[in-house]
Amino acid sequence: MSSIWKPSVTVAAIIERDHHFLMIEEETADGIRINQPAGHLDPDESLVQAVIRETLEETAHDFTPTALIGTYLSRFISPLNGEAVTYLRFAFTGQLGQQHQRPLDTGILRTLWMSHAELLASQERHRSPLVLQCVNDYLAGQRASLDLVRTHPSALAVSGNIKNK
């Protein structure tokens, strides 16, 4: 086993429409939880590609990222086995696109639109404290250019074929 410590890299989409946020309800080991469309960075993809893919898989909608909301580091300790996992989350905002007729990813029960007040009132059901933190940062106007999110071609399956940075 390698002694090099590695956080688990995740992406999340912060999507707002009419003062409501697109959320997902998902089955987890800790019960049913609320989260943004989010998930893990897969090998051979960029962070932007990952958030586009995760949003499609979990909501059946296309997503076009337009800005980085922030990067977040947090630790989760499993109540089941006491194991700790550190997450490095990249949260993006952007435009929601076309909805497709396709099943939602395994474990995703449904999508829902929630107001900030509803998110505040349901914190005990959030997948992590980062759910509310990302929304609060979005509401505070925090945005960074996608030019700050770069992927070297060596990180992709097909070197030199970068559709999204």
Backbone hydrogen bonds, N-H to C=O, Kabsch-Sander energy under -0.5 kcal/mol:
donor,donor_aa,acceptor,acceptor_aa,energy
5,W,3,S,-0.5
8,S,86,T,-3.2
9,V,7,P,-0.6
10,T,88,L,-2.7
11,V,39,G,-2.7
12,A,90,F,-2.0
13,A,37,P,-2.4
14,I,12,A,-0.5
14,I,92,F,-3.5
15,I,13,A,-0.8
16,E,14,I,-0.5
17,R,20,H,-2.9
20,H,17,R,-1.4
21,F,114,M,-3.2
22,L,15,I,-2.4
23,M,21,F,-0.6
23,M,112,L,-3.4
24,I,35,N,-3.2
25,E,110,R,-2.7
26,E,24,I,-0.5
26,E,33,R,-3.0
27,E,107,G,-3.0
28,T,26,E,-0.5
28,T,31,G,-1.7
31,G,28,T,-1.8
33,R,26,E,-2.9
34,I,125,R,-2.7
35,N,24,I,-2.2
39,G,11,V,-2.0
41,L,9,V,-2.2
45,E,42,D,-1.0
50,A,46,S,-2.3
51,V,47,L,-2.1
52,I,48,V,-1.9
53,R,49,Q,-2.5
54,E,50,A,-3.0
55,T,51,V,-1.9
56,L,52,I,-2.0
57,E,53,R,-2.8
58,E,54,E,-2.5
59,T,55,T,-2.1
60,A,56,L,-2.0
61,H,55,T,-0.8
62,D,98,Q,-2.4
64,T,95,Q,-2.6
66,T,93,T,-3.1
67,A,93,T,-1.7
68,L,144,A,-2.8
69,I,67,A,-0.5
69,I,91,A,-3.0
70,G,91,A,-1.3
72,Y,89,R,-2.5
74,S,87,Y,-2.3
76,F,85,V,-3.2
78,S,76,F,-0.6
78,S,83,E,-2.9
82,G,78,S,-2.1
85,V,76,F,-2.8
87,Y,74,S,-3.3
88,L,8,S,-2.4
89,R,72,Y,-3.0
89,R,87,Y,-0.6
90,F,10,T,-2.0
91,A,70,G,-2.5
91,A,89,R,-0.5
92,F,12,A,-3.0
93,T,67,A,-2.4
94,G,14,I,-0.7
95,Q,64,T,-2.4
97,G,62,D,-3.1
100,H,60,A,-3.5
102,R,100,H,-1.3
105,D,57,E,-2.3
108,I,105,D,-2.1
109,L,25,E,-2.9
109,L,107,G,-0.6
110,R,25,E,-1.3
112,L,23,M,-2.3
114,M,21,F,-2.3
114,M,112,L,-0.5
116,H,19,H,-0.5
119,L,115,S,-2.1
120,L,116,H,-2.6
121,A,117,A,-2.0
122,S,118,E,-0.7
122,S,119,L,-0.7
123,Q,120,L,-0.9
125,R,122,S,-2.2
126,H,123,Q,-1.4
127,R,34,I,-2.8
131,V,128,S,-1.5
133,Q,129,P,-1.7
134,C,130,L,-2.6
135,V,131,V,-1.4
136,N,132,L,-2.9
137,D,133,Q,-2.4
138,Y,134,C,-2.2
139,L,135,V,-2.9
140,A,136,N,-1.6
141,G,138,Y,-1.8
142,Q,137,D,-2.3
144,A,68,L,-1.8
148,L,145,S,-1.8
149,V,146,L,-1.9
150,R,148,L,-0.8
155,A,152,H,-2.4
156,L,153,P,-1.6
157,A,44,D,-1.0
159,S,157,A,-0.7
161,N,158,V,-2.3
162,I,160,G,-0.9
163,K,161,N,-0.8
